Amino acid sequence: DSDESDAEILLTVCVDRVAASGGYMVASQATPGRLYAAPFALLGSIGVYTEQVNIHDMLSRLGIRGLKLKAGKSKSPIGTIGEISPTDVEGVQEDLERVHDAFRSLVKDSRNGEIGRKSVGKVMEGEVYLGQQARDLGLVDRTITSDEYISERVRAGDRVLRLRRYEKPKAFGGLGISPLDLLLSDGGPLGRWKSKMSSSAWTSTNVMDVVKAVGMAAGAITLLTREFHARDIHTSTTSRIQARYTHNEK
């Protein structure tokens, strides 16, 4: 057990476009009172469905017999080529009802009573609602866009961070190397950079100087590669012209 008190973490969810079906299931896990939506966002669709194309009858008319093997009578009751019985359909419907009941219970518990008793039967049957409608029915707590909410928190003096997806740098110039490969020697710029980093505090300007140097070196290599390639083409073309001219003289 830690002696430090656990900090209360509040989860605010802002829906700008769509949070329907499974999307609303996830959004509903926001801290009670902190599920927001834009006025024209779509929310709800609290329901479960499945669909399947079955071509058994068509194959039978063509004289083709579909074969389906399984272990466990309730395993995959509805397939593409096997015959479907009323019992199979009932079994799948029962499965859907069980999932739907679990979905509704999760939403009710997560919304902490915000959905009124009169609204429960209405909003739990797969309907989709706009932001303000969802607010009136208790599906969300407030109508506001994510940009408006973030601006609101900034004005309140909160520290707002933005997460960015990291993308691995791509090779340049078609040479299959990274600009950082130019710095891999211990005695090269990277080695000197490491020593400076360990001996003194560097500023962002120093780091940018290194980045610019690497970029210039990378650009130089790319230009040289293109130049050599152009010269090879020119030399090859000139040689063919000279050979053809000599042949004609003979």
C-alpha positions as CSV (number, residue, x, y, z in Angstrom):
1,D,0.0,0.0,0.0
2,S,1.3,3.4,-0.8
3,D,1.2,6.2,1.7
4,E,0.6,8.8,-1.1
5,S,-3.0,9.6,-1.6
6,D,-4.4,8.6,-5.0
7,A,-5.0,11.6,-7.2
8,E,-8.5,11.8,-8.6
9,I,-8.4,11.4,-12.3
10,L,-11.4,12.9,-14.2
11,L,-12.1,11.6,-17.7
12,T,-13.9,14.0,-20.0
13,V,-15.2,12.8,-23.3
14,C,-16.1,15.3,-26.1
15,V,-17.9,13.9,-29.1
16,D,-17.6,16.1,-32.2
17,R,-19.0,13.8,-34.9
18,V,-20.3,10.3,-34.1
19,A,-20.5,8.1,-31.0
20,A,-22.9,5.5,-32.0
21,S,-23.4,1.9,-30.9
22,G,-19.9,0.7,-29.7
23,G,-18.7,4.3,-30.0
24,Y,-21.3,5.4,-27.5
25,M,-20.5,2.5,-25.2
26,V,-16.9,3.7,-25.0
27,A,-17.9,7.4,-24.7
28,S,-20.3,6.6,-21.8
29,Q,-17.4,5.5,-19.6
30,A,-16.6,9.2,-19.0
31,T,-16.6,10.4,-15.5
32,P,-20.2,11.1,-14.5
33,G,-21.2,14.5,-15.5
34,R,-18.4,14.9,-18.0
35,L,-19.7,13.4,-21.3
36,Y,-20.1,16.3,-23.8
37,A,-21.2,16.4,-27.4
38,A,-21.3,19.0,-30.2
39,P,-24.7,20.2,-31.2
40,F,-24.7,18.2,-34.4
41,A,-22.9,15.1,-33.2
42,L,-24.7,11.8,-33.6
43,L,-25.1,9.7,-30.5
44,G,-26.9,6.6,-29.3
45,S,-27.7,3.6,-31.5
46,I,-27.8,1.4,-28.4
47,G,-28.6,-1.8,-30.0
48,V,-27.2,-5.0,-31.4
49,Y,-27.6,-6.6,-34.8
50,T,-26.1,-9.2,-37.2
51,E,-26.8,-10.1,-40.8
52,Q,-25.8,-13.1,-42.9
53,V,-26.3,-14.1,-46.5
54,N,-27.4,-17.7,-46.9
55,I,-27.4,-19.3,-50.4
56,H,-28.5,-22.8,-49.3
57,D,-31.8,-22.8,-51.2
58,M,-30.2,-21.4,-54.4
59,L,-27.5,-24.1,-54.3
60,S,-30.2,-26.8,-53.8
61,R,-32.0,-25.6,-56.9
62,L,-28.8,-25.9,-58.9
63,G,-28.2,-29.4,-57.6
64,I,-25.3,-28.3,-55.4
65,R,-25.2,-29.7,-51.8
66,G,-23.4,-27.5,-49.2
67,L,-21.7,-29.4,-46.4
68,K,-21.3,-27.9,-43.0
69,L,-19.5,-29.8,-40.1
70,K,-19.3,-28.6,-36.5
71,A,-18.8,-29.8,-33.0
72,G,-21.4,-28.4,-30.5
73,K,-24.9,-27.9,-31.6
74,S,-24.9,-24.2,-30.8
75,K,-21.7,-23.5,-32.7
76,S,-22.2,-21.2,-35.7
77,P,-25.9,-21.8,-36.1
78,I,-26.2,-19.5,-39.2
79,G,-23.8,-19.9,-42.0
80,T,-23.5,-19.2,-45.7
81,I,-24.2,-22.6,-47.3
82,G,-25.8,-24.7,-44.6
83,E,-29.5,-25.1,-44.1
84,I,-31.0,-22.8,-41.4
85,S,-33.7,-24.0,-39.1
86,P,-36.1,-21.9,-37.0
87,T,-34.3,-23.1,-33.9
88,D,-31.0,-21.7,-35.3
89,V,-32.7,-18.3,-35.8
90,E,-34.1,-18.3,-32.3
91,G,-30.7,-19.2,-30.8
92,V,-29.0,-16.2,-32.6
93,Q,-31.8,-13.9,-31.5
94,E,-31.4,-15.0,-27.9
95,D,-27.6,-14.2,-28.2
96,L,-28.4,-10.7,-29.5
97,E,-30.9,-10.1,-26.7
98,R,-28.3,-11.1,-24.1
99,V,-25.7,-8.7,-25.6
100,H,-28.3,-6.0,-25.8
101,D,-29.2,-6.4,-22.2
102,A,-25.5,-6.2,-21.2
103,F,-25.1,-3.0,-23.4
104,R,-28.1,-1.3,-21.7
105,S,-27.0,-2.2,-18.2
106,L,-23.5,-0.8,-18.9
107,V,-24.9,2.5,-20.2
108,K,-27.4,2.8,-17.3
109,D,-24.6,2.2,-14.7
110,S,-22.2,4.5,-16.5
111,R,-24.6,7.4,-16.9
112,N,-25.3,7.2,-13.1
113,G,-29.1,7.8,-13.4
114,E,-28.8,10.7,-15.9
115,I,-31.1,8.9,-18.3
116,G,-34.6,9.4,-16.9
117,R,-37.0,6.5,-16.4
118,K,-39.3,7.8,-19.1
119,S,-36.4,8.0,-21.6
120,V,-34.8,4.6,-20.9
121,G,-37.2,2.6,-23.1
122,K,-36.8,5.2,-25.9
123,V,-33.0,5.6,-26.1
124,M,-32.2,2.0,-25.6
125,E,-33.7,0.7,-28.8
126,G,-31.1,1.7,-31.4
127,E,-32.3,5.3,-32.1
128,V,-29.7,7.9,-33.0
129,Y,-29.9,11.5,-31.7
130,L,-28.3,14.8,-32.3
131,G,-26.3,16.5,-29.6
132,Q,-29.1,18.6,-28.1
133,Q,-31.6,15.8,-28.3
134,A,-29.1,13.5,-26.5
135,R,-28.7,16.2,-23.8
136,D,-32.4,16.4,-23.2
137,L,-32.7,12.6,-23.0
138,G,-29.7,12.3,-20.6
139,L,-27.3,10.6,-23.0
140,V,-24.8,13.4,-22.6
141,D,-24.3,16.1,-19.9
142,R,-23.6,19.2,-22.0
143,T,-23.6,20.4,-25.6
144,I,-20.2,21.9,-26.5
145,T,-17.5,21.1,-29.1
146,S,-14.1,19.9,-28.2
147,D,-12.4,23.1,-29.4
148,E,-14.8,25.2,-27.3
149,Y,-14.1,23.0,-24.2
150,I,-10.3,23.1,-24.6
151,S,-10.4,26.9,-25.0
152,E,-12.5,27.1,-21.9
153,R,-10.0,25.1,-19.9
154,V,-7.1,27.2,-21.3
155,R,-8.9,30.4,-20.2
156,A,-9.4,28.8,-16.8
157,G,-5.6,28.4,-16.4
158,D,-5.4,24.6,-16.9
159,R,-2.4,23.0,-18.5
160,V,-3.5,21.6,-21.8
161,L,-1.4,19.0,-23.6
162,R,-1.8,17.7,-27.1
163,L,-0.7,14.2,-28.0
164,R,0.9,13.6,-31.4
165,R,1.3,10.2,-33.1
166,Y,5.0,9.4,-33.6
167,E,6.0,8.5,-37.1
168,K,9.3,6.9,-37.9
169,P,11.5,9.0,-40.1
170,K,11.7,7.7,-43.7
171,A,14.8,7.3,-45.7
172,F,15.7,10.2,-48.0
173,G,17.0,10.5,-51.6
174,G,16.2,6.8,-52.3
175,L,19.6,5.9,-50.8
176,G,18.2,3.8,-48.0
177,I,19.9,5.7,-45.3
178,S,18.8,8.1,-42.6
179,P,20.3,11.6,-42.0
180,L,21.3,10.3,-38.5
181,D,23.6,7.8,-40.2
182,L,25.9,10.7,-40.9
183,L,26.4,11.2,-37.2
184,L,27.0,7.6,-36.1
185,S,30.8,7.9,-35.8
186,D,32.0,8.4,-32.2
187,G,34.6,10.9,-33.4
188,G,32.1,12.6,-35.7
189,P,29.5,15.3,-35.0
190,L,27.4,12.9,-32.8
191,G,30.3,12.2,-30.6
192,R,31.1,15.9,-30.2
193,W,27.4,16.6,-29.6
194,K,27.2,14.0,-26.8
195,S,30.3,15.4,-25.1
196,K,28.8,18.9,-25.2
197,M,25.5,17.7,-23.9
198,S,27.2,16.0,-21.0
199,S,29.5,19.0,-20.2
200,S,27.0,21.9,-20.5
201,A,23.4,22.6,-20.8
202,W,22.3,23.0,-24.4
203,T,19.5,25.2,-25.6
204,S,17.0,24.4,-28.3
205,T,19.0,26.7,-30.6
206,N,22.0,24.4,-30.3
207,V,19.9,21.4,-31.1
208,M,18.4,23.1,-34.1
209,D,21.9,23.9,-35.4
210,V,22.7,20.3,-35.4
211,V,19.4,19.4,-37.1
212,K,20.0,22.0,-39.8
213,A,23.5,20.7,-40.4
214,V,22.2,17.2,-40.8
215,G,19.5,18.4,-43.2
216,M,22.0,20.3,-45.3
217,A,24.3,17.2,-45.5
218,A,21.4,15.1,-46.5
219,G,20.3,17.5,-49.2
220,A,23.9,17.7,-50.6
221,I,24.1,13.9,-50.9
222,T,20.7,13.8,-52.7
223,L,21.9,16.5,-55.2
224,L,25.2,14.7,-55.8
225,T,23.3,11.5,-56.4
226,R,21.1,13.1,-59.0
227,E,24.1,14.9,-60.6
228,F,26.1,11.7,-61.0
229,H,23.0,9.9,-62.4
230,A,22.5,12.8,-64.9
231,R,26.2,12.6,-66.0
232,D,25.9,8.8,-66.5
233,I,22.9,9.3,-68.8
234,H,24.8,12.1,-70.7
235,T,27.9,10.0,-71.1
236,S,26.0,7.0,-72.2
237,T,24.1,9.0,-74.8
238,T,27.2,10.7,-76.1
239,S,29.0,7.4,-76.5
240,R,26.1,5.9,-78.6
241,I,26.1,9.0,-80.8
242,Q,29.8,8.8,-81.4
243,A,29.7,5.1,-82.1
244,R,26.9,5.6,-84.6
245,Y,28.7,8.5,-86.4
246,T,31.9,6.4,-86.7
247,H,30.0,3.5,-88.2
248,N,28.4,5.7,-90.8
249,E,31.8,7.1,-91.9
250,K,33.1,3.6,-92.5
